[in-house]
Amino acid sequence: MSTTTTEANTAIGSFTAEVFAAHLATQAGTPAWWLDRKRAAYEKFAALPLPGRTDEGWRFSNIKGIDLGGYVLPPAAGSTSQIPALEFPTVAALTFANNRLASRVPISAELAAQGVVITTISAALKQHEELLKAHFMTQPQRLGSEKFASLHTAFVSDGAFVYIPRGVEIALPILVTHAVAGDDAAVFPHTLVIAEQNSKATVVDFFTALSETRCLAAGANDLYAGHGSQLTYVAAQGWSRHTLSFQLNSTIVRRDARMQSLNIHLGGRKARHESLSQLQAPGGFSEMLALTVADGTQEFDQRTLQMHQAPNTKSNLLYKNALLGSARTIFSGLIAVDPDAQKTDAYQSNRNLMLSDDAEANSLPGLEIQANDVRCTHGATTSRIDPEQQFYLQARGITPAIAHELLIAAFFEEVLGRLENQEVHAALSKLIQAKLEA
């Protein structure tokens, strides 16, 4: 076998043309454009190589940890009663297991009468085709994971579809749970949220595993904040420690809209997260937040792009990482300001709390400014727990281990405290605490 053929087989891994053909057969009855997009995506996936050492978009990343071999498209999960849950009051909930809808809590008749839609992508293909076609994976990937975005588009079969009509405000969060079960299972979670003009909603994605098995998760979401809308999106990633994870976020912010996104990174052997926020009209505001607890030999690779494409827009990014053991984190963020995006106000900060001498944190903040009337700042800090703070707590009878947890919780509170919903705040704090105590 030639070297070129070997490299191609490695890049494709388990996702051969035969596997794709079998997947496509399960999509019978879906619109022609959906199938065409899948075919085009598979061709692109098969043609693109795996990331290489010289790829700038993968700088500092351990590319040897990327292996697409040995994964399978899993059957339906046997029992879904053991799926972990985030506990807080919700207006509706969808639970997916192994790429299939497992359970749902529907919206009230009152919200349905107002035009709110919380359903599956498979249902939206039949009932809301034009909306899905206009928003599903329509934004180009700009941060290095074109191959994995193509893999996702080729094999995604279902996910969450959320539509908030003009002027509708939903007080309680919408919860979407994506679970994986079985050895070597490959899942492709997707959440699409469309918040129309002057609407308001909170959507929470929770990614979880039913066992500590080897898995692949290639997920994505599309978030659209229409004129004057207020959209909060929270994602809590709790895959197994043997999971290879790729998560691709794409956000569009329109005139006077406010978009807040918070990503919690806890699980995975190697987890790559890319977040693109496009401010497309004056008055748009995007707040990009993330918290990571990395321990053992975990690697979390975070890439962000704040794109200011119109004047008088604002973005604020704060990513915080706590590192234990011999874990590694990579943060690479770019603020890009278009020539016409005058009066841009953009901020970017990555802060790392080192809790081990063997841990490694890499930070690459950057600016690309083509306008001359802007205020853009960025920075990165790496520090350790203040020994005086630890001594203060221990002097009051608190054990070193608990003092450690309290100080990490305080480090994270600057981010969690920005959430409006206190029940979601408490649930996320509990999730983080469980990781620290594991």
C-alpha positions as CSV (number, residue, x, y, z in Angstrom):
1,M,0.0,0.0,0.0
2,S,1.4,3.4,-0.9
3,T,2.2,6.1,1.6
4,T,-0.5,8.3,0.1
5,T,-3.1,5.6,0.4
6,T,-2.1,4.9,4.0
7,E,-2.4,8.5,4.9
8,A,-5.8,8.8,3.3
9,N,-7.1,5.7,5.2
10,T,-5.8,7.2,8.5
11,A,-7.5,10.5,7.8
12,I,-10.8,8.7,7.1
13,G,-10.4,6.3,10.0
14,S,-13.6,4.3,10.6
15,F,-15.8,6.7,8.5
16,T,-15.4,5.0,5.2
17,A,-17.5,5.5,2.0
18,E,-19.4,2.3,2.9
19,V,-20.2,3.5,6.4
20,F,-21.3,6.9,5.0
21,A,-23.5,5.1,2.4
22,A,-25.2,3.1,5.1
23,H,-25.8,6.3,7.1
24,L,-27.2,8.1,4.1
25,A,-29.7,5.2,3.6
26,T,-31.1,6.0,7.0
27,Q,-31.9,9.5,5.8
28,A,-34.4,8.4,3.2
29,G,-37.3,10.9,3.0
30,T,-35.3,13.9,4.0
31,P,-35.1,16.9,1.6
32,A,-32.7,16.8,-1.4
33,W,-30.7,19.8,-0.1
34,W,-30.1,18.0,3.2
35,L,-28.7,14.9,1.4
36,D,-26.7,17.1,-1.0
37,R,-25.1,18.9,1.9
38,K,-24.2,15.6,3.5
39,R,-22.6,14.3,0.3
40,A,-20.6,17.4,-0.2
41,A,-19.5,17.4,3.4
42,Y,-18.4,13.7,3.2
43,E,-16.3,14.5,0.1
44,K,-14.7,17.4,1.9
45,F,-14.0,15.3,5.0
46,A,-12.5,12.5,3.0
47,A,-10.3,14.9,1.0
48,L,-8.9,16.9,3.9
49,P,-5.9,15.6,5.8
50,L,-5.7,15.3,9.5
51,P,-4.1,18.3,11.2
52,G,-0.3,18.5,10.9
53,R,2.5,19.8,13.1
54,T,2.9,22.9,10.9
55,D,-0.7,23.9,10.9
56,E,-0.9,27.3,12.7
57,G,-4.5,26.6,13.8
58,W,-3.2,23.6,15.8
59,R,-0.2,25.2,17.4
60,F,0.7,23.6,20.7
61,S,-2.0,20.9,20.2
62,N,-1.0,17.3,20.6
63,I,-2.1,16.1,17.2
64,K,-0.8,12.6,17.9
65,G,-3.8,12.2,20.1
66,I,-6.2,12.5,17.1
67,D,-7.1,9.1,15.8
68,L,-10.4,8.4,13.9
69,G,-9.9,4.7,13.8
70,G,-12.0,2.1,15.6
71,Y,-15.2,4.1,16.1
72,V,-18.7,2.9,15.2
73,L,-22.1,4.5,14.7
74,P,-23.8,3.1,17.8
75,P,-27.2,1.4,18.0
76,A,-29.9,3.0,20.1
77,A,-29.0,3.1,23.8
78,G,-30.5,0.3,25.8
79,S,-31.7,2.1,28.9
80,T,-31.7,5.8,29.2
81,S,-32.9,6.0,32.8
82,Q,-29.4,6.4,34.0
83,I,-28.6,9.5,32.0
84,P,-27.2,12.1,34.4
85,A,-29.2,15.3,34.5
86,L,-28.6,18.9,35.4
87,E,-31.2,19.9,37.9
88,F,-33.0,23.2,37.6
89,P,-36.5,24.3,36.6
90,T,-37.0,24.2,32.8
91,V,-39.7,25.3,30.4
92,A,-38.9,22.3,28.1
93,A,-36.3,19.5,27.7
94,L,-35.0,17.2,25.0
95,T,-32.7,14.2,25.7
96,F,-30.7,12.5,23.0
97,A,-28.8,9.3,23.5
98,N,-26.6,7.9,20.7
99,N,-27.8,10.4,18.2
100,R,-31.5,9.6,18.8
101,L,-34.2,11.3,20.8
102,A,-34.7,9.4,24.0
103,S,-37.2,11.6,25.9
104,R,-38.7,15.0,25.9
105,V,-40.6,17.4,28.1
106,P,-42.8,19.5,25.8
107,I,-43.5,23.2,26.1
108,S,-46.8,24.5,27.4
109,A,-49.8,25.1,25.2
110,E,-49.5,28.8,25.9
111,L,-45.9,29.0,24.5
112,A,-46.9,26.8,21.5
113,A,-49.7,29.2,20.8
114,Q,-47.1,32.1,20.7
115,G,-45.2,30.2,18.0
116,V,-42.3,28.8,20.2
117,V,-40.9,25.7,18.7
118,I,-38.7,23.2,20.6
119,T,-38.3,20.1,18.7
120,T,-35.8,17.8,16.9
121,I,-33.9,18.6,13.8
122,S,-35.4,15.5,12.1
123,A,-38.9,17.0,12.8
124,A,-37.8,20.4,11.7
125,L,-36.7,19.0,8.4
126,K,-40.4,18.3,7.7
127,Q,-42.1,21.1,9.6
128,H,-39.6,24.1,9.5
129,E,-37.4,23.2,6.5
130,E,-36.7,26.8,5.3
131,L,-35.6,27.9,8.8
132,L,-33.3,24.9,9.1
133,K,-31.9,25.4,5.6
134,A,-31.1,29.0,6.3
135,H,-29.3,28.4,9.6
136,F,-27.9,24.9,9.8
137,M,-24.1,24.9,9.4
138,T,-24.1,27.8,7.0
139,Q,-21.2,29.7,8.5
140,P,-17.7,28.7,7.3
141,Q,-15.2,27.2,9.7
142,R,-12.3,29.7,10.3
143,L,-10.4,28.2,13.2
144,G,-8.9,25.0,11.8
145,S,-11.4,22.2,12.2
146,E,-12.9,22.2,8.7
147,K,-12.4,18.4,8.6
148,F,-14.3,17.7,11.7
149,A,-17.1,20.2,10.8
150,S,-17.4,18.2,7.6
151,L,-17.5,14.9,9.5
152,H,-20.2,16.3,11.7
153,T,-22.4,17.5,8.8
154,A,-21.9,14.3,6.9
155,F,-23.0,12.1,9.8
156,V,-25.3,14.2,12.0
157,S,-28.8,12.6,12.1
158,D,-30.7,14.6,14.8
159,G,-30.4,17.3,17.4
160,A,-32.3,20.1,19.0
161,F,-34.1,22.8,17.0
162,V,-35.2,25.9,19.1
163,Y,-37.2,28.8,17.6
164,I,-38.2,31.8,19.6
165,P,-40.6,34.1,17.6
166,R,-40.4,37.9,17.6
167,G,-41.2,39.5,20.9
168,V,-41.5,36.3,22.9
169,E,-39.6,36.1,26.2
170,I,-39.2,32.8,28.0
171,A,-38.3,33.0,31.7
172,L,-37.1,29.5,32.4
173,P,-34.3,27.7,30.6
174,I,-34.6,25.1,27.8
175,L,-32.4,22.0,28.6
176,V,-30.9,19.8,25.9
177,T,-29.0,16.7,27.0
178,H,-26.7,14.8,24.7
179,A,-25.6,11.4,26.0
180,V,-23.4,8.6,24.6
181,A,-23.4,5.0,25.6
182,G,-21.3,2.0,24.4
183,D,-17.7,1.3,23.6
184,D,-16.2,3.2,20.7
185,A,-19.4,5.0,20.0
186,A,-19.3,8.1,17.7
187,V,-21.9,10.8,18.3
188,F,-22.7,14.0,16.5
189,P,-24.7,16.3,18.8
190,H,-26.2,19.5,17.3
191,T,-28.2,22.4,18.8
192,L,-29.7,25.1,16.6
193,V,-31.2,28.2,18.2
194,I,-33.0,31.0,16.4
195,A,-34.0,34.0,18.6
196,E,-36.0,36.4,16.5
197,Q,-36.3,40.2,17.0
198,N,-36.7,41.3,20.6
199,S,-37.1,37.8,22.0
200,K,-35.4,36.4,25.1
201,A,-34.4,32.9,26.0
202,T,-31.8,30.7,27.8
203,V,-30.7,27.4,26.3
204,V,-28.5,24.9,28.2
205,D,-26.6,22.0,26.4
206,F,-25.4,19.2,28.6
207,F,-23.0,16.6,27.2
208,T,-22.6,13.4,29.2
209,A,-21.6,9.8,29.0
210,L,-23.2,6.7,30.6
211,S,-19.9,5.0,31.2
212,E,-16.1,5.6,31.1
213,T,-15.6,4.2,27.7
214,R,-13.7,5.3,24.6
215,C,-15.9,7.5,22.4
216,L,-15.8,10.2,19.7
217,A,-18.0,13.3,19.9
218,A,-18.0,15.7,16.9
219,G,-20.6,18.3,17.8
220,A,-21.7,21.7,16.6
221,N,-24.2,24.4,17.3
222,D,-25.7,27.4,15.4
223,L,-26.9,30.4,17.5
224,Y,-28.7,33.3,15.9
225,A,-29.6,36.4,17.9
226,G,-31.9,38.6,15.9
227,H,-32.3,42.4,16.2
228,G,-32.8,43.4,19.9
229,S,-32.9,39.8,21.2
230,Q,-31.3,38.5,24.3
231,L,-29.9,35.0,24.0
232,T,-28.0,33.1,26.7
233,Y,-26.4,29.8,25.8
234,V,-24.7,27.5,28.3
235,A,-22.8,24.3,27.4
236,A,-21.5,21.9,30.1
237,Q,-19.2,19.3,28.6
238,G,-18.9,16.2,30.8
239,W,-17.9,13.4,28.4
240,S,-15.9,10.4,29.7
241,R,-12.2,10.7,30.3
242,H,-11.6,8.5,27.2
243,T,-13.5,10.7,24.8
244,L,-12.0,12.5,21.8
245,S,-14.2,15.6,21.5
246,F,-14.6,18.4,18.9
247,Q,-17.2,21.1,19.6
248,L,-17.8,23.9,17.1
249,N,-19.8,26.9,18.0
250,S,-21.0,29.5,15.6
251,T,-22.9,32.7,16.8
252,I,-24.4,35.5,14.8
253,V,-25.3,38.7,16.6
254,R,-27.6,41.3,14.9
255,R,-28.5,44.9,15.7
256,D,-28.7,45.7,19.4
257,A,-28.8,42.0,20.3
258,R,-27.1,40.7,23.4
259,M,-25.5,37.2,23.2
260,Q,-24.0,35.5,26.3
261,S,-22.3,32.1,25.9
262,L,-20.7,30.1,28.7
263,N,-18.9,26.9,28.1
264,I,-17.9,24.6,30.9
265,H,-15.1,22.1,30.0
266,L,-14.7,19.1,32.3
267,G,-14.6,15.7,30.4
268,G,-12.6,14.2,27.6
269,R,-9.2,12.8,26.9
270,K,-8.6,15.5,24.3
271,A,-11.2,18.2,23.8
272,R,-11.0,20.8,21.1
273,H,-13.5,23.7,21.3
274,E,-13.9,26.4,18.7
275,S,-16.1,29.4,19.2
276,L,-16.8,32.0,16.5
277,S,-18.9,35.1,17.2
278,Q,-19.9,37.4,14.4
279,L,-21.2,40.8,15.3
280,Q,-23.0,41.8,12.1
281,A,-24.9,45.0,12.9
282,P,-24.5,48.1,15.0
283,G,-25.2,47.8,18.7
284,G,-24.5,44.1,18.9
285,F,-22.9,42.7,22.1
286,S,-21.3,39.3,22.5
287,E,-20.0,38.0,25.8
288,M,-17.9,34.8,25.5
289,L,-17.2,33.0,28.7
290,A,-15.5,29.6,29.5
291,L,-14.4,27.6,32.6
292,T,-12.1,24.6,32.4
293,V,-11.1,22.1,35.0
294,A,-8.2,20.1,33.6
295,D,-6.5,17.2,35.5
296,G,-4.6,14.0,34.9
297,T,-3.4,14.0,31.3
298,Q,-6.3,15.8,29.8
299,E,-5.8,18.3,27.1
300,F,-8.3,21.2,26.4
301,D,-7.7,23.1,23.2
302,Q,-9.7,26.4,23.0
303,R,-9.8,28.6,19.8
304,T,-11.9,31.7,19.6
305,L,-12.6,34.4,17.0
306,Q,-14.4,37.7,17.8
307,M,-15.4,39.1,14.4
308,H,-16.6,42.8,14.4
309,Q,-18.2,43.3,11.1
310,A,-20.2,46.5,11.8
311,P,-19.6,49.8,13.7
312,N,-20.5,50.3,17.3
313,T,-20.3,46.7,18.4
314,K,-18.9,45.3,21.6
315,S,-17.4,41.9,22.7
316,N,-16.0,40.7,26.0
317,L,-14.2,37.4,26.3
318,L,-13.1,35.8,29.6
319,Y,-11.7,32.2,29.6
320,K,-10.5,30.7,32.9
321,N,-8.6,27.4,33.3
322,A,-7.7,25.5,36.5
323,L,-5.0,23.0,35.8
324,L,-4.0,20.0,38.0
325,G,-1.8,16.9,37.5
326,S,0.0,17.0,34.1
327,A,-2.9,18.5,32.2
328,R,-2.5,20.9,29.3
329,T,-4.6,23.8,28.0
330,I,-4.3,25.8,24.9
331,F,-6.0,29.1,24.4
332,S,-5.7,30.9,21.0
333,G,-8.0,33.9,20.6
334,L,-8.3,36.5,17.9
335,I,-10.2,39.8,17.8
336,A,-10.7,40.7,14.2
337,V,-12.1,44.2,13.3
338,D,-13.3,44.9,9.7
339,P,-12.4,48.2,8.0
340,D,-15.9,49.6,8.4
341,A,-16.3,48.5,12.1
342,Q,-15.4,51.8,13.6
343,K,-16.2,52.4,17.4
344,T,-15.5,48.7,18.1
345,D,-15.0,47.9,21.8
346,A,-13.5,44.5,22.3
347,Y,-11.8,42.8,25.2
348,Q,-10.2,39.4,25.6
349,S,-8.6,37.7,28.6
350,N,-7.4,34.2,29.4
351,R,-6.5,33.5,33.0
352,N,-4.8,30.2,34.1
353,L,-4.7,28.9,37.7
354,M,-1.8,26.5,38.0
355,L,-2.3,23.9,40.7
356,S,0.5,21.5,39.7
357,D,4.1,21.9,38.8
358,D,3.6,19.4,35.9
359,A,0.6,21.2,34.3
360,E,1.1,23.3,31.2
361,A,-0.9,26.3,30.0
362,N,-0.4,28.0,26.6
363,S,-2.0,31.3,25.8
364,L,-2.0,33.1,22.4
365,P,-4.3,36.2,22.4
366,G,-4.2,38.3,19.3
367,L,-5.6,41.3,17.4
368,E,-6.2,41.9,13.7
369,I,-7.5,45.5,13.4
370,Q,-8.4,47.2,10.1
371,A,-10.2,50.2,11.5
372,N,-8.7,53.3,13.1
373,D,-11.3,54.3,15.7
374,V,-11.5,51.3,18.1
375,R,-10.7,50.2,21.6
376,C,-9.4,46.6,21.7
377,T,-7.4,45.0,24.4
378,H,-6.2,41.5,25.2
379,G,-4.1,39.7,27.8
380,A,-3.3,36.5,29.5
381,T,-2.2,35.7,33.0
382,T,-0.8,32.5,34.7
383,S,-0.7,32.3,38.5
384,R,-0.9,30.0,41.5
385,I,-3.1,30.0,44.6
386,D,-2.1,32.8,46.9
387,P,-0.5,31.0,49.9
388,E,-1.7,33.8,52.2
389,Q,-5.3,33.1,51.2
390,Q,-4.8,29.4,51.8
391,F,-3.2,30.0,55.2
392,Y,-6.1,32.3,56.1
393,L,-8.6,29.6,55.5
394,Q,-6.6,26.9,57.2
395,A,-6.1,29.1,60.2
396,R,-9.8,29.0,60.7
397,G,-10.0,25.2,60.8
398,I,-10.6,24.5,57.1
399,T,-8.6,21.5,55.8
400,P,-6.1,22.1,53.0
401,A,-8.2,20.1,50.5
402,I,-11.4,22.1,51.2
403,A,-9.4,25.3,51.2
404,H,-8.1,24.4,47.8
405,E,-11.6,23.8,46.5
406,L,-12.9,27.0,47.9
407,L,-10.2,29.1,46.3
408,I,-10.8,27.4,42.9
409,A,-14.5,28.1,43.3
410,A,-13.7,31.7,44.0
411,F,-11.5,31.9,40.9
412,F,-14.4,30.6,38.8
413,E,-17.1,32.8,40.5
414,E,-16.2,35.8,38.5
415,V,-17.5,34.0,35.4
416,L,-20.4,32.0,36.9
417,G,-21.6,35.2,38.7
418,R,-22.5,36.7,35.3
419,L,-25.3,34.2,34.8
420,E,-28.7,35.7,35.4
421,N,-30.4,32.4,36.3
422,Q,-29.3,31.4,39.8
423,E,-30.6,27.8,39.5
424,V,-28.4,27.2,36.5
425,H,-25.5,28.8,38.4
426,A,-26.0,26.4,41.3
427,A,-26.2,23.4,39.0
428,L,-23.0,24.3,37.2
429,S,-21.2,24.9,40.5
430,K,-22.2,21.5,41.6
431,L,-20.9,19.9,38.4
432,I,-17.6,21.7,38.8
433,Q,-17.3,20.7,42.4
434,A,-17.9,17.0,41.5
435,K,-15.0,17.1,39.0
436,L,-12.7,18.7,41.6
437,E,-13.6,16.0,44.1
438,A,-13.3,13.1,41.7
